[in-house]
């Protein structure tokens, strides 16, 4: 399972700040070697934490924060993780494993899986601790921009 890939399309029309932030972090190699540190089967897998995220916080691009982002948190959608502060997202993101539309309007969805759903399903099955942390590290080898 070492060379599993997920190809994601990003939607700058819906969440331009989130997409730009994500692409900047990719170009900096920020995600290379980090882990997917939170996995909840039938909900989502989350990663991209460089111990405390990146140095930049971004505006939360979702309806409850005054942004008209119509992307729904359905299976395969990638979205920004955050704390209770709507403008606290930095580098952590999550990929929705099973439709979680209750997140719509409160989290900034900014892309969706094109290919690699079997990889998403594979990692959703990883054994986790009671705090949803994988018992064996799930490492992001690298995230690259393909076009």
C-alpha positions as CSV (number, residue, x, y, z in Angstrom):
1,X,0.0,0.0,0.0
2,X,3.0,2.3,-0.3
3,X,2.3,3.9,-3.6
4,X,-1.4,4.6,-3.2
5,X,-2.5,7.8,-5.0
6,X,-5.5,10.1,-4.9
7,X,-6.0,12.7,-7.6
8,X,-8.0,15.7,-6.5
9,X,-9.5,18.5,-8.6
10,X,-9.5,21.9,-6.8
11,X,-12.3,24.4,-7.2
12,X,-10.9,27.9,-7.0
13,X,-14.3,29.4,-8.0
14,X,-15.9,28.1,-4.8
15,X,-13.0,28.6,-2.4
16,X,-10.2,30.7,-3.9
17,X,-8.4,31.5,-0.7
18,X,-8.4,27.8,0.4
19,X,-7.1,26.6,-3.0
20,X,-4.4,29.2,-3.1
21,X,-3.3,28.4,0.4
22,X,-3.2,24.6,-0.4
23,X,-1.3,25.2,-3.6
24,X,1.3,27.4,-1.8
25,X,1.8,24.7,0.8
26,X,2.2,22.1,-1.9
27,X,4.8,24.2,-3.7
28,X,6.7,24.7,-0.4
29,X,6.7,20.9,0.1
30,X,4.9,21.4,3.4
31,X,2.9,18.2,3.3
32,X,5.7,15.9,2.2
33,X,6.3,13.4,5.1
34,X,3.4,14.5,7.2
35,X,0.7,12.1,8.3
36,X,-3.0,11.6,8.1
37,X,-3.3,11.8,11.8
38,X,-7.1,11.4,12.3
39,X,-9.2,8.7,10.6
40,X,-12.8,8.0,11.3
41,X,-14.3,5.4,9.0
42,X,-17.6,6.4,7.4
43,X,-16.8,10.1,8.2
44,X,-13.4,11.4,7.1
45,X,-9.6,11.1,7.0
46,X,-7.6,14.2,8.2
47,X,-4.0,15.2,7.8
48,X,-1.6,18.0,7.0
49,X,-0.7,19.0,10.5
50,X,2.9,20.2,10.7
51,X,2.6,19.9,14.6
52,X,0.6,23.1,14.7
53,X,-0.2,23.7,11.1
54,X,1.3,26.3,8.9
55,X,2.1,29.9,9.8
56,X,-0.8,31.4,7.9
57,X,-4.4,31.3,8.9
58,X,-7.1,31.9,6.2
59,X,-10.6,33.1,6.0
60,X,-13.1,30.2,6.3
61,X,-14.9,30.1,3.0
62,X,-18.3,28.8,3.9
63,X,-21.9,30.2,4.3
64,X,-21.9,30.7,8.1
65,X,-18.8,32.9,7.6
66,X,-20.4,35.0,4.9
67,X,-18.9,33.2,1.8
68,X,-21.2,31.6,-0.8
69,X,-19.5,28.2,-1.2
70,X,-22.0,25.7,-2.6
71,X,-19.7,22.7,-2.5
72,X,-21.3,19.9,-0.5
73,X,-19.4,17.6,1.8
74,X,-20.2,14.4,-0.1
75,X,-17.9,11.4,-0.4
76,X,-14.5,12.3,-1.8
77,X,-14.7,16.1,-1.1
78,X,-11.6,17.7,0.4
79,X,-12.2,20.5,2.9
80,X,-10.2,22.6,5.4
81,X,-10.1,21.5,9.0
82,X,-10.2,24.3,11.6
83,X,-10.8,25.0,15.3
84,X,-14.0,26.7,16.6
85,X,-12.7,30.0,15.1
86,X,-14.1,30.2,11.6
87,X,-10.9,31.8,10.3
88,X,-8.5,29.4,12.0
89,X,-7.7,27.0,9.1
90,X,-4.0,26.7,8.3
91,X,-2.8,23.5,6.6
92,X,-5.0,20.7,8.0
93,X,-7.5,19.2,5.5
94,X,-9.8,16.3,5.5
95,X,-11.3,14.1,2.8
96,X,-14.9,13.0,3.3
97,X,-15.2,9.2,3.4
98,X,-19.0,9.1,3.6
99,X,-21.5,11.9,2.7
100,X,-21.3,14.3,5.7
101,X,-23.6,17.1,4.4
102,X,-24.1,18.4,8.0
103,X,-20.7,20.0,7.5
104,X,-22.0,22.2,4.6
105,X,-22.0,25.8,5.4
106,X,-19.5,25.4,8.3
107,X,-16.4,24.1,6.6
108,X,-14.6,25.2,3.5
109,X,-14.8,22.5,0.9
110,X,-12.4,23.2,-1.9
111,X,-12.0,20.2,-4.1
112,X,-13.0,16.6,-4.8
113,X,-11.4,13.3,-5.7
114,X,-11.2,12.5,-9.4
115,X,-9.5,9.1,-9.0
116,X,-8.4,7.2,-5.9
117,X,-11.6,6.3,-4.1
118,X,-10.2,2.8,-3.4
119,X,-7.2,4.5,-1.7
120,X,-9.6,6.6,0.4
121,X,-11.5,3.4,1.4
122,X,-8.2,1.6,2.1
123,X,-7.1,4.2,4.6
124,X,-10.5,4.6,6.1
125,X,-10.0,0.9,7.3
126,X,-6.8,1.6,9.2
127,X,-6.9,0.6,12.8
128,X,-7.0,3.6,15.1
129,X,-6.8,4.4,18.8
130,X,-9.7,5.7,20.9
131,X,-8.6,9.3,19.8
132,X,-9.0,8.3,16.1
133,X,-5.2,8.3,15.6
134,X,-3.9,5.5,13.3
135,X,-2.0,2.8,15.2
136,X,0.5,2.8,12.4
137,X,1.4,6.1,10.8
138,X,-0.3,6.9,7.5
139,X,2.4,9.1,5.8
140,X,1.8,11.5,3.0
141,X,4.8,10.7,0.8
142,X,4.1,13.9,-1.2
143,X,1.4,16.1,-2.6
144,X,2.2,17.5,-6.0
145,X,0.4,19.8,-8.5
146,X,-0.1,18.1,-11.8
147,X,-1.4,21.0,-13.8
